[in-house]
Amino acid sequence: MMSKPAAIALLCLVVICGMSPWFATAAVLSDMAREGGLSPWRQALLSSGVQAGFVIGALTSAALGLSDRCDPRRVMACAALMNALATAGLFAVPLGSNTAIALRVIAGAGFAGIYPPGMKIAVGWSLRDRGFLVGLLVGALTLGSALPYLFAWGGGTAWRPVVGAAAAASGLAAAGSFLLRLGPHHARAAAFSARSIGLMWSNRDIRSATGGYLGHMWELYAMWGWIGTAAAIGFGRRLPEDQAASLAAMTAFLAIGLGALLCAPAGRLADRIGKARVSAAAMAGSGCMAIAVAVSFGGPVWLSLMLILIWGSFVIPDSAQFSAMIADAAPPELAGSLMTMQTALGFALTIFTVQMTPLIAGWLGWPAALALMALGPAMGIAALRPLLRRAK
């Protein structure tokens, strides 16, 4: 019988590898754009297509009740294998083509078969420290999302080694999924319920948590998806192009990775002082750092690098708490459906923010595009006010 620590460690490793193709194109977009002559719109579609695919996959999975009908380990294995094939398929199609974008949409749908089932497996191992376990899993998701930037740093930002490494890592996740074990508290998840949609607006606490999550998501994937590109351009004002690109890849990896390390401690703290308080504090920090990074853009490299790393440490630790707030406020029989809806709404919003960020940068410059990301945390904190007032 596998112990709980070993089971959770293996689950986190599978999620890290399985999520690695998420930014496989974003991490090497400059090389792809040069080789394929991609327009800013096409470049953005390679990233926003993943977001759209995730929304499609999450809603389809919930509507069909896949978590109820199938072993979540098999769902994860199939999804990771699908992502490995879709990512490797980029070698066989023209860069930035409709087929390439479709492959990214397919990969996005596959991620909906890795993260939610992984969450289900994690909470099956405990009743008392689920906040901590969810924080660990979000940290694993975050670190996996950062891996392509590490691959880019090691591969000199050439796109082929990075895409190949991400596809291989996803293949390892598919194999590792069969070694996972279910915990003693594993239970059937609730199938999607249309009744839950009304509660998103009629229940004040659920509405507040959802509004906070949307503010969080406005910033999160725009930052994750484009910080490497923005940093390379900013660093390029002080460094040779090759050095700037390499340093930007490592900066993006470290920024996302630092956030991953703080997810579990944030979960522990939220259990003690309140989920809304921790979420609001994290959003306040990330919003301020978005503005700080915008102001320092093109300035001393050390200063920009430090501010980006601080930004990355604030931008993700609150993510798991929005789902936890939904679980606290929702009727037990509708909690799963409401969390599915919350996630789908958040990722639907990121389709817009990820797609528009490079276009805004082209129109107004990268400092303006980065500063506008701070609107999300500001709106998220405002949405959390009812929960914050109650926490006093």
KEKE-3310 file (N, C-alpha, C; in steps of 0.2 Angstrom, whole numbers, plus 5000, padded with zeros to 4 digits):
npx = (5004:5003:5010:5003:5011:5020:5011:5005:5016:5020:5008:5009:5021:5017:5007:5015:5023:5013:5007:5016:5016:5009:5014:5022:5023:5023:5034:5044:5041:5046:5056:5048:5040:5050:5054:5042:5036:5026:5011:5007:4994:4992:5002:4997:4986:4991:4993:4981:4972:4975:4969:4955:4953:4954:4943:4933:4936:4934:4920:4914:4919:4913:4900:4898:4901:4913:4922:4914:4911:4923:4939:4949:4963:4964:4958:4967:4979:4975:4972:4985:4993:4986:4989:5003:5004:4997:5006:5018:5014:5015:5027:5024:5017:5013:5020:5011:4999:4982:4980:4990:4986:4974:4979:4984:4972:4967:4976:4974:4961:4965:4971:4961:4958:4968:4971:4959:4955:4966:4965:4954:4959:4969:4961:4955:4964:4963:4953:4955:4966:4964:4965:4978:4983:4977:4983:4996:4994:4990:5002:5010:5005:5008:5022:5024:5018:5028:5039:5042:5049:5061:5066:5068:5077:5088:5089:5093:5083:5078:5064:5061:5068:5062:5048:5049:5054:5043:5033:5038:5039:5025:5021:5028:5020:5008:5012:5016:5003:4997:5003:4998:4989:4973:4965:4959:4948:4942:4930:4914:4913:4902:4891:4889:4878:4864:4857:4866:4870:4863:4865:4878:4876:4865:4868:4877:4890:4895:4895:4903:4916:4917:4918:4930:4939:4938:4944:4957:4960:4960:4973:4982:4985:4988:5000:5008:5009:5015:5025:5038:5041:5039:5049:5061:5061:5062:5074:5082:5085:5096:5104:5113:5104:5103:5108:5098:5086:5089:5091:5078:5070:5074:5071:5057:5054:5058:5050:5037:5040:5043:5031:5024:5030:5025:5012:5007:5010:5003:4990:4990:4990:4979:4969:4971:4969:4959:4952:4948:4955:4969:4968:4965:4976:4986:4982:4983:4996:5001:4995:5001:5014:5013:5012:5024:5033:5030:5033:5047:5051:5063:5073:5086:5093:5094:5085:5073:5072:5072:5059:5050:5051:5046:5033:5029:5029:5018:5007:5000:4998:4985:4976:4970:4962:4950:4943:4941:4934:4922:4918:4916:4905:4895:4880:4883:4880:4881:4893:4904:4899:4898:4911:4917:4910:4915:4929:4928:4922:4933:4944:4938:4938:4952:4955:4952:4961:4974:4974:4973:4983:4997:4993:4989:5001:5008:5001:5001:5013:5024:5025:5012:5004:5007:5004:4990:4987:4985:4972:4964:4967:4963:4949:4946:4948:4939:4927:4928:4924:4912:4915:4927:4923:4915:4925:4931)
npy = (4994:5011:5025:5040:5052:5048:5045:5057:5064:5057:5060:5074:5075:5069:5078:5089:5085:5083:5095:5102:5105:5117:5130:5128:5134:5147:5150:5150:5158:5169:5163:5155:5164:5171:5161:5157:5169:5175:5184:5196:5193:5180:5174:5176:5168:5155:5154:5158:5149:5138:5141:5142:5129:5123:5127:5122:5108:5107:5110:5100:5088:5089:5089:5077:5069:5063:5061:5054:5042:5036:5030:5041:5041:5034:5044:5054:5048:5046:5059:5065:5058:5062:5075:5075:5069:5079:5090:5086:5085:5098:5098:5093:5102:5118:5132:5142:5140:5136:5123:5121:5129:5123:5111:5116:5120:5107:5102:5111:5106:5094:5097:5099:5087:5083:5092:5094:5080:5077:5085:5079:5066:5070:5076:5065:5059:5064:5072:5082:5091:5097:5109:5112:5101:5104:5116:5111:5104:5114:5121:5111:5111:5124:5124:5115:5122:5131:5124:5124:5136:5134:5124:5131:5140:5131:5126:5136:5145:5140:5133:5120:5110:5113:5111:5098:5093:5096:5088:5075:5075:5076:5063:5055:5058:5052:5039:5038:5040:5028:5023:5029:5030:5029:5037:5034:5041:5044:5048:5048:5061:5076:5076:5088:5101:5110:5118:5124:5135:5147:5150:5156:5169:5173:5169:5177:5175:5166:5173:5183:5176:5171:5183:5188:5178:5179:5192:5188:5179:5187:5193:5183:5172:5180:5187:5175:5170:5180:5186:5181:5185:5199:5202:5199:5209:5220:5218:5218:5231:5234:5224:5212:5204:5190:5186:5193:5186:5173:5176:5181:5169:5161:5170:5170:5157:5156:5166:5160:5148:5152:5157:5144:5138:5144:5141:5131:5135:5146:5141:5135:5146:5152:5144:5147:5162:5166:5163:5173:5185:5181:5179:5192:5199:5194:5197:5211:5213:5207:5216:5228:5225:5222:5235:5241:5233:5238:5251:5250:5245:5241:5247:5246:5230:5221:5227:5226:5212:5207:5213:5207:5194:5195:5199:5187:5178:5183:5181:5169:5161:5163:5156:5143:5146:5152:5142:5135:5144:5143:5130:5131:5139:5134:5123:5106:5096:5103:5109:5104:5106:5120:5124:5119:5128:5140:5139:5137:5150:5158:5154:5156:5170:5172:5169:5181:5190:5185:5185:5198:5205:5205:5213:5225:5229:5231:5242:5252:5249:5239:5243:5249:5238:5229:5236:5237:5225:5225:5229:5218:5212:5223:5224:5211:5212:5221:5214:5204:5211:5209:5197:5200:5210:5202:5194:5202)
npz = (5000:4995:5003:5010:5009:4998:4988:4985:4982:4970:4962:4961:4953:4942:4938:4936:4925:4916:4914:4907:4893:4892:4890:4879:4867:4869:4876:4867:4857:4850:4842:4834:4828:4820:4811:4805:4801:4808:4812:4825:4829:4825:4833:4846:4845:4846:4860:4866:4861:4868:4880:4876:4873:4885:4892:4884:4885:4899:4902:4894:4899:4912:4909:4903:4914:4916:4927:4936:4929:4925:4930:4938:4936:4923:4915:4917:4911:4898:4894:4895:4886:4874:4874:4873:4860:4852:4855:4850:4837:4831:4825:4812:4805:4797:4804:4815:4808:4804:4807:4816:4827:4830:4835:4847:4853:4855:4864:4875:4879:4883:4895:4904:4907:4916:4927:4934:4937:4944:4955:4961:4965:4974:4985:4989:4998:5010:5024:5032:5029:5017:5011:5011:5003:4990:4988:4986:4974:4965:4965:4959:4947:4943:4943:4933:4922:4920:4916:4901:4899:4906:4899:4887:4891:4893:4880:4872:4867:4855:4845:4842:4851:4863:4862:4859:4871:4880:4874:4877:4891:4894:4889:4898:4909:4906:4906:4920:4926:4927:4938:4949:4965:4973:4986:5003:5005:4993:4982:4972:4961:4960:4946:4933:4936:4930:4938:4946:4940:4942:4955:4954:4953:4962:4975:4987:4993:4984:4972:4976:4978:4965:4957:4962:4958:4944:4943:4947:4937:4926:4926:4928:4917:4907:4911:4914:4901:4893:4899:4897:4884:4885:4895:4887:4877:4885:4892:4881:4879:4886:4885:4873:4860:4860:4873:4881:4877:4882:4896:4899:4897:4908:4918:4917:4920:4933:4939:4938:4944:4958:4962:4962:4973:4984:4985:4993:5007:5007:5007:5019:5027:5024:5029:5042:5044:5035:5019:5010:5015:5013:4999:4994:4999:4991:4978:4979:4981:4969:4959:4962:4959:4945:4940:4945:4938:4925:4926:4927:4916:4903:4910:4922:4921:4932:4941:4935:4933:4947:4951:4943:4947:4960:4957:4951:4962:4969:4961:4959:4972:4978:4970:4972:4983:4979:4973:4985:4993:4986:4988:5002:5003:4995:4992:4997:4987:4975:4974:4966:4953:4953:4955:4943:4934:4939:4936:4922:4918:4922:4914:4901:4901:4900:4887:4880:4887:4885:4871:4868:4874:4868:4857:4862:4867:4855:4851:4861:4868:4878:4892:4895:4892:4902:4914:4913:4916:4930:4932:4934:4947:4955:4952:4957:4971:4974:4972:4982:4993:5001:5008:5014:5023:5032:5038:5047)
capx = (5000:5007:5009:5000:5016:5022:5006:5004:5022:5019:5003:5012:5026:5013:5004:5021:5025:5007:5005:5022:5015:5004:5017:5027:5024:5024:5041:5049:5037:5050:5059:5043:5038:5055:5054:5036:5034:5019:5008:5005:4987:4993:5006:4993:4981:4994:4992:4974:4969:4975:4964:4949:4953:4953:4936:4929:4937:4931:4913:4913:4920:4908:4893:4897:4902:4918:4925:4910:4910:4929:4944:4953:4969:4964:4957:4974:4983:4973:4973:4992:4995:4983:4993:5010:5003:4996:5012:5023:5011:5018:5033:5022:5012:5016:5020:5005:4994:4976:4981:4994:4981:4969:4983:4985:4966:4966:4980:4970:4956:4968:4973:4955:4958:4974:4971:4953:4955:4972:4962:4950:4963:4972:4957:4953:4969:4962:4947:4957:4971:4963:4967:4985:4984:4975:4989:5002:4993:4991:5010:5013:5002:5012:5029:5024:5017:5034:5045:5045:5054:5067:5068:5070:5084:5093:5089:5095:5076:5076:5058:5060:5070:5057:5042:5050:5054:5037:5029:5041:5037:5018:5021:5030:5015:5004:5014:5015:4997:4995:5006:4994:4984:4967:4966:4954:4942:4940:4922:4912:4912:4895:4890:4887:4871:4862:4854:4871:4872:4859:4869:4884:4873:4860:4871:4881:4896:4898:4896:4909:4921:4918:4921:4937:4942:4939:4950:4963:4962:4962:4980:4987:4988:4992:5006:5012:5010:5018:5031:5045:5042:5040:5056:5066:5061:5064:5081:5085:5087:5102:5109:5113:5098:5104:5108:5092:5081:5091:5089:5071:5067:5076:5067:5050:5054:5059:5045:5032:5042:5043:5024:5023:5033:5021:5005:5005:5010:4997:4984:4990:4989:4972:4965:4971:4966:4954:4954:4947:4961:4975:4967:4965:4983:4990:4980:4985:5004:5002:4993:5006:5020:5012:5013:5031:5037:5028:5037:5054:5052:5068:5078:5092:5091:5093:5079:5067:5072:5069:5052:5046:5051:5042:5027:5027:5028:5011:5002:4997:4996:4978:4972:4967:4958:4944:4939:4939:4928:4915:4916:4913:4898:4890:4877:4887:4878:4882:4900:4908:4897:4900:4918:4918:4908:4920:4935:4926:4922:4939:4948:4935:4941:4959:4955:4952:4967:4980:4974:4974:4990:5002:4990:4989:5008:5009:4998:5003:5019:5023:5023:5005:5000:5009:5001:4983:4985:4983:4965:4961:4967:4959:4942:4945:4948:4933:4922:4929:4923:4907:4918:4932:4919:4913:4931:4934)
capy = (5000:5017:5029:5046:5056:5045:5045:5064:5066:5055:5064:5081:5074:5067:5084:5094:5083:5083:5102:5106:5108:5123:5136:5126:5139:5154:5150:5150:5162:5173:5159:5153:5170:5173:5156:5156:5175:5175:5191:5196:5190:5172:5172:5176:5162:5149:5154:5159:5143:5133:5143:5140:5122:5121:5129:5117:5102:5106:5109:5094:5083:5090:5088:5069:5066:5058:5059:5049:5036:5033:5030:5048:5039:5033:5050:5058:5045:5047:5066:5067:5055:5066:5081:5073:5069:5086:5094:5083:5086:5104:5097:5091:5107:5124:5136:5147:5138:5134:5116:5122:5132:5118:5107:5119:5119:5100:5102:5114:5102:5089:5099:5098:5080:5082:5096:5093:5074:5077:5088:5074:5061:5073:5077:5058:5057:5068:5076:5088:5096:5097:5116:5111:5097:5108:5121:5107:5102:5120:5122:5107:5114:5130:5122:5111:5127:5135:5120:5126:5142:5131:5120:5136:5143:5126:5125:5142:5147:5137:5131:5112:5106:5115:5108:5091:5091:5096:5082:5070:5076:5074:5056:5052:5059:5047:5032:5038:5040:5021:5021:5033:5027:5032:5038:5031:5046:5045:5047:5051:5069:5077:5078:5095:5103:5117:5122:5128:5142:5152:5152:5160:5176:5174:5168:5183:5173:5163:5178:5187:5172:5171:5189:5188:5173:5182:5197:5185:5176:5193:5195:5177:5169:5186:5187:5169:5168:5185:5189:5180:5190:5206:5203:5199:5215:5225:5217:5219:5238:5234:5218:5209:5201:5183:5186:5195:5181:5168:5178:5181:5163:5159:5174:5168:5151:5157:5170:5156:5143:5155:5156:5137:5136:5148:5139:5127:5139:5151:5137:5134:5153:5154:5140:5151:5169:5167:5163:5180:5189:5179:5181:5199:5202:5191:5201:5218:5212:5206:5222:5233:5223:5223:5242:5242:5230:5242:5257:5249:5242:5244:5250:5242:5223:5218:5229:5223:5205:5207:5215:5201:5188:5196:5198:5180:5175:5185:5181:5162:5158:5164:5153:5138:5148:5154:5136:5133:5148:5141:5124:5133:5143:5130:5116:5100:5092:5108:5112:5102:5110:5127:5125:5119:5134:5146:5138:5138:5157:5161:5152:5160:5177:5172:5169:5188:5194:5182:5187:5206:5208:5208:5218:5231:5230:5234:5249:5256:5248:5234:5245:5250:5231:5226:5240:5236:5218:5227:5230:5212:5212:5228:5221:5205:5214:5224:5209:5201:5215:5206:5191:5203:5213:5197:5191:5207)
capz = (5000:4995:5009:5008:5006:4992:4983:4984:4978:4963:4959:4959:4948:4935:4936:4933:4918:4911:4912:4904:4886:4891:4887:4875:4861:4872:4879:4861:4852:4846:4837:4830:4824:4815:4806:4802:4799:4811:4814:4832:4830:4825:4839:4851:4844:4848:4867:4868:4859:4874:4885:4873:4873:4892:4893:4880:4889:4906:4901:4891:4904:4917:4906:4902:4920:4915:4933:4939:4925:4923:4935:4936:4933:4916:4912:4916:4906:4891:4892:4895:4880:4869:4874:4870:4853:4850:4855:4845:4830:4829:4820:4806:4802:4796:4810:4815:4803:4807:4810:4822:4832:4832:4839:4853:4856:4857:4870:4880:4881:4887:4902:4908:4909:4920:4933:4939:4940:4949:4961:4964:4968:4980:4991:4992:5003:5017:5025:5037:5026:5010:5008:5010:4997:4984:4987:4983:4967:4961:4965:4954:4940:4941:4941:4926:4917:4920:4913:4895:4900:4908:4892:4882:4893:4891:4873:4868:4865:4849:4847:4842:4857:4869:4860:4859:4878:4883:4872:4880:4898:4894:4888:4904:4913:4904:4909:4927:4929:4929:4945:4955:4969:4975:4994:5007:5005:4986:4981:4966:4960:4957:4939:4932:4937:4927:4944:4950:4936:4945:4961:4953:4954:4967:4981:4988:4994:4978:4968:4978:4976:4957:4955:4964:4954:4937:4943:4947:4930:4921:4926:4929:4911:4903:4914:4913:4894:4889:4903:4894:4878:4887:4898:4882:4874:4890:4894:4875:4878:4889:4883:4867:4859:4862:4880:4883:4876:4887:4903:4899:4898:4914:4922:4917:4924:4940:4942:4939:4949:4964:4964:4964:4980:4989:4985:4999:5012:5006:5009:5027:5030:5023:5034:5049:5045:5031:5012:5007:5017:5009:4992:4993:5000:4986:4973:4981:4979:4962:4956:4963:4955:4938:4939:4946:4932:4919:4927:4927:4909:4899:4915:4924:4921:4939:4944:4931:4935:4954:4951:4939:4952:4966:4954:4950:4969:4971:4956:4959:4978:4980:4965:4975:4988:4976:4973:4992:4995:4983:4992:5008:5002:4990:4994:4995:4981:4969:4974:4960:4947:4954:4954:4936:4931:4940:4932:4915:4917:4922:4908:4895:4901:4898:4880:4879:4890:4882:4864:4867:4877:4863:4852:4866:4867:4849:4850:4866:4871:4883:4899:4896:4892:4909:4919:4912:4920:4937:4933:4937:4955:4958:4952:4961:4978:4975:4972:4988:4999:5006:5012:5018:5029:5037:5041:5052)
cpx = (5004:5005:5006:5005:5019:5017:5005:5010:5022:5014:5006:5017:5022:5010:5009:5022:5019:5006:5011:5021:5011:5008:5023:5028:5026:5031:5046:5045:5041:5054:5054:5041:5043:5055:5048:5033:5027:5017:5007:4999:4988:4997:5002:4988:4984:4993:4985:4970:4969:4970:4957:4948:4951:4946:4931:4929:4934:4924:4911:4913:4915:4901:4892:4899:4908:4922:4921:4910:4917:4934:4948:4960:4970:4962:4963:4978:4981:4974:4981:4995:4992:4987:5000:5009:5002:5001:5017:5020:5013:5024:5031:5018:5015:5015:5015:4999:4987:4976:4985:4990:4976:4973:4983:4978:4965:4970:4977:4965:4959:4970:4967:4955:4964:4973:4965:4953:4961:4969:4958:4954:4966:4967:4954:4958:4968:4956:4949:4962:4970:4965:4975:4987:4982:4980:4995:5000:4993:4998:5013:5011:5006:5019:5029:5023:5024:5040:5047:5050:5060:5070:5071:5077:5089:5094:5091:5089:5074:5069:5057:5062:5065:5051:5043:5050:5048:5032:5032:5039:5029:5017:5023:5024:5009:5005:5014:5008:4994:4998:5002:4990:4979:4967:4959:4947:4940:4933:4920:4911:4905:4896:4888:4880:4869:4859:4859:4872:4869:4862:4875:4882:4869:4863:4877:4889:4899:4899:4902:4916:4923:4921:4928:4942:4943:4944:4956:4965:4963:4969:4984:4990:4991:4999:5011:5014:5014:5024:5038:5046:5043:5047:5061:5066:5064:5072:5085:5088:5094:5107:5108:5107:5098:5104:5101:5086:5083:5089:5082:5068:5068:5072:5060:5049:5054:5053:5039:5033:5041:5035:5022:5025:5029:5014:5003:5005:5005:4990:4984:4988:4981:4967:4965:4968:4961:4956:4953:4953:4967:4974:4968:4972:4987:4988:4983:4993:5005:5000:4998:5012:5019:5014:5020:5035:5036:5033:5044:5056:5058:5074:5083:5089:5090:5087:5073:5066:5069:5062:5048:5046:5047:5035:5025:5026:5021:5006:4997:4995:4989:4974:4967:4961:4951:4940:4937:4934:4921:4913:4913:4906:4893:4886:4882:4886:4879:4889:4904:4906:4899:4907:4920:4916:4913:4926:4933:4926:4928:4944:4945:4938:4948:4960:4956:4959:4973:4980:4976:4980:4995:4999:4990:4996:5010:5006:5000:5010:5018:5022:5016:5001:5001:5005:4993:4982:4983:4976:4962:4961:4963:4952:4941:4944:4941:4927:4922:4926:4918:4911:4924:4929:4917:4919:4934:4932)
cpy = (5006:5022:5036:5051:5054:5046:5052:5066:5064:5059:5071:5080:5073:5074:5089:5092:5084:5090:5105:5108:5115:5129:5134:5130:5145:5155:5151:5154:5166:5169:5157:5158:5172:5168:5156:5163:5176:5182:5190:5193:5182:5170:5171:5170:5156:5148:5154:5153:5138:5135:5141:5133:5119:5122:5123:5110:5101:5106:5102:5088:5083:5087:5080:5066:5061:5056:5054:5042:5032:5034:5037:5046:5038:5039:5054:5055:5047:5055:5068:5064:5060:5072:5080:5073:5075:5091:5092:5085:5093:5104:5096:5096:5113:5128:5141:5145:5136:5127:5117:5124:5127:5113:5110:5119:5112:5099:5105:5110:5096:5091:5099:5091:5078:5086:5094:5085:5073:5080:5083:5069:5064:5074:5070:5056:5060:5071:5082:5093:5096:5104:5115:5107:5100:5113:5117:5106:5109:5122:5118:5109:5120:5129:5119:5116:5131:5131:5122:5132:5139:5127:5126:5139:5138:5125:5131:5145:5145:5133:5123:5108:5107:5111:5100:5088:5091:5090:5076:5069:5073:5066:5052:5053:5054:5040:5032:5038:5033:5019:5024:5028:5031:5032:5035:5035:5047:5043:5050:5058:5070:5079:5085:5096:5110:5121:5126:5135:5148:5155:5156:5168:5178:5173:5173:5180:5170:5168:5182:5183:5171:5177:5190:5184:5176:5188:5194:5182:5181:5194:5188:5174:5174:5187:5181:5168:5173:5188:5187:5184:5197:5207:5203:5206:5221:5224:5218:5226:5239:5229:5216:5205:5193:5182:5188:5190:5175:5170:5179:5175:5160:5163:5172:5161:5152:5161:5165:5151:5146:5155:5149:5135:5139:5146:5135:5131:5144:5147:5136:5140:5154:5150:5143:5157:5170:5167:5169:5185:5187:5180:5188:5202:5200:5196:5208:5218:5212:5212:5227:5231:5223:5231:5244:5239:5235:5248:5256:5246:5245:5247:5245:5234:5220:5220:5226:5215:5204:5208:5209:5195:5189:5196:5191:5176:5177:5183:5174:5159:5158:5159:5148:5140:5150:5148:5134:5137:5146:5134:5126:5135:5139:5124:5111:5097:5097:5110:5110:5106:5117:5128:5124:5125:5140:5145:5139:5146:5160:5160:5155:5167:5177:5172:5176:5191:5191:5185:5194:5208:5210:5213:5225:5234:5233:5241:5254:5255:5243:5237:5246:5243:5228:5230:5238:5229:5219:5228:5224:5211:5217:5226:5215:5207:5217:5219:5205:5205:5212:5201:5194:5206:5208:5194:5196:5205)
cpz = (5000:5000:5006:5005:4999:4986:4981:4980:4971:4959:4957:4953:4941:4933:4933:4926:4913:4909:4908:4897:4886:4888:4882:4869:4864:4874:4873:4855:4847:4840:4832:4825:4818:4810:4802:4799:4802:4813:4821:4833:4830:4831:4845:4851:4847:4856:4869:4866:4864:4879:4883:4874:4880:4894:4890:4884:4895:4906:4899:4896:4910:4915:4905:4909:4920:4922:4937:4935:4925:4929:4933:4934:4926:4912:4911:4911:4899:4889:4891:4888:4874:4868:4871:4862:4849:4850:4850:4838:4827:4824:4813:4802:4801:4802:4810:4811:4807:4810:4816:4828:4834:4836:4846:4857:4859:4864:4876:4883:4885:4894:4906:4910:4914:4927:4937:4941:4945:4956:4965:4968:4974:4986:4993:4997:5010:5018:5029:5034:5019:5007:5006:5003:4990:4983:4984:4976:4963:4960:4959:4947:4938:4939:4934:4921:4915:4916:4906:4895:4902:4902:4888:4884:4892:4884:4869:4865:4858:4850:4847:4848:4863:4868:4861:4867:4881:4881:4876:4887:4898:4893:4894:4909:4912:4907:4917:4930:4931:4936:4951:4959:4972:4983:4997:5007:4998:4986:4974:4966:4958:4950:4938:4932:4934:4933:4947:4946:4940:4951:4960:4954:4960:4974:4982:4989:4988:4973:4969:4976:4969:4955:4956:4960:4947:4937:4943:4940:4925:4920:4925:4922:4906:4905:4913:4905:4891:4893:4900:4888:4880:4891:4893:4879:4879:4892:4887:4874:4882:4888:4876:4866:4862:4870:4884:4883:4881:4894:4904:4900:4905:4919:4923:4921:4931:4943:4943:4944:4956:4967:4966:4971:4985:4989:4991:5005:5013:5009:5016:5030:5030:5027:5041:5049:5040:5023:5009:5008:5013:5002:4990:4994:4994:4979:4973:4979:4972:4957:4956:4959:4948:4936:4940:4940:4926:4920:4925:4920:4905:4904:4917:4924:4928:4942:4941:4933:4942:4954:4948:4944:4958:4963:4953:4957:4971:4967:4956:4966:4980:4975:4968:4980:4985:4975:4980:4995:4992:4987:4999:5008:4999:4994:4992:4988:4974:4969:4968:4954:4947:4953:4947:4932:4932:4936:4924:4913:4917:4916:4901:4895:4899:4891:4878:4881:4886:4875:4864:4870:4872:4858:4856:4866:4861:4848:4855:4870:4877:4890:4900:4896:4899:4914:4919:4915:4927:4938:4936:4944:4958:4958:4956:4968:4979:4976:4979:4994:5004:5011:5016:5024:5034:5041:5046:5059)
residu = (MET:MET:SER:LYS:PRO:ALA:ALA:ILE:ALA:LEU:LEU:CYS:LEU:VAL:VAL:ILE:CYS:GLY:MET:SER:PRO:TRP:PHE:ALA:THR:ALA:ALA:VAL:LEU:SER:ASP:MET:ALA:ARG:GLU:GLY:GLY:LEU:SER:PRO:TRP:ARG:GLN:ALA:LEU:LEU:SER:SER:GLY:VAL:GLN:ALA:GLY:PHE:VAL:ILE:GLY:ALA:LEU:THR:SER:ALA:ALA:LEU:GLY:LEU:SER:ASP:ARG:CYS:ASP:PRO:ARG:ARG:VAL:MET:ALA:CYS:ALA:ALA:LEU:MET:ASN:ALA:LEU:ALA:THR:ALA:GLY:LEU:PHE:ALA:VAL:PRO:LEU:GLY:SER:ASN:THR:ALA:ILE:ALA:LEU:ARG:VAL:ILE:ALA:GLY:ALA:GLY:PHE:ALA:GLY:ILE:TYR:PRO:PRO:GLY:MET:LYS:ILE:ALA:VAL:GLY:TRP:SER:LEU:ARG:ASP:ARG:GLY:PHE:LEU:VAL:GLY:LEU:LEU:VAL:GLY:ALA:LEU:THR:LEU:GLY:SER:ALA:LEU:PRO:TYR:LEU:PHE:ALA:TRP:GLY:GLY:GLY:THR:ALA:TRP:ARG:PRO:VAL:VAL:GLY:ALA:ALA:ALA:ALA:ALA:SER:GLY:LEU:ALA:ALA:ALA:GLY:SER:PHE:LEU:LEU:ARG:LEU:GLY:PRO:HIS:HIS:ALA:ARG:ALA:ALA:ALA:PHE:SER:ALA:ARG:SER:ILE:GLY:LEU:MET:TRP:SER:ASN:ARG:ASP:ILE:ARG:SER:ALA:THR:GLY:GLY:TYR:LEU:GLY:HIS:MET:TRP:GLU:LEU:TYR:ALA:MET:TRP:GLY:TRP:ILE:GLY:THR:ALA:ALA:ALA:ILE:GLY:PHE:GLY:ARG:ARG:LEU:PRO:GLU:ASP:GLN:ALA:ALA:SER:LEU:ALA:ALA:MET:THR:ALA:PHE:LEU:ALA:ILE:GLY:LEU:GLY:ALA:LEU:LEU:CYS:ALA:PRO:ALA:GLY:ARG:LEU:ALA:ASP:ARG:ILE:GLY:LYS:ALA:ARG:VAL:SER:ALA:ALA:ALA:MET:ALA:GLY:SER:GLY:CYS:MET:ALA:ILE:ALA:VAL:ALA:VAL:SER:PHE:GLY:GLY:PRO:VAL:TRP:LEU:SER:LEU:MET:LEU:ILE:LEU:ILE:TRP:GLY:SER:PHE:VAL:ILE:PRO:ASP:SER:ALA:GLN:PHE:SER:ALA:MET:ILE:ALA:ASP:ALA:ALA:PRO:PRO:GLU:LEU:ALA:GLY:SER:LEU:MET:THR:MET:GLN:THR:ALA:LEU:GLY:PHE:ALA:LEU:THR:ILE:PHE:THR:VAL:GLN:MET:THR:PRO:LEU:ILE:ALA:GLY:TRP:LEU:GLY:TRP:PRO:ALA:ALA:LEU:ALA:LEU:MET:ALA:LEU:GLY:PRO:ALA:MET:GLY:ILE:ALA:ALA:LEU:ARG:PRO:LEU:LEU:ARG:ARG:ALA:LYS)
# end
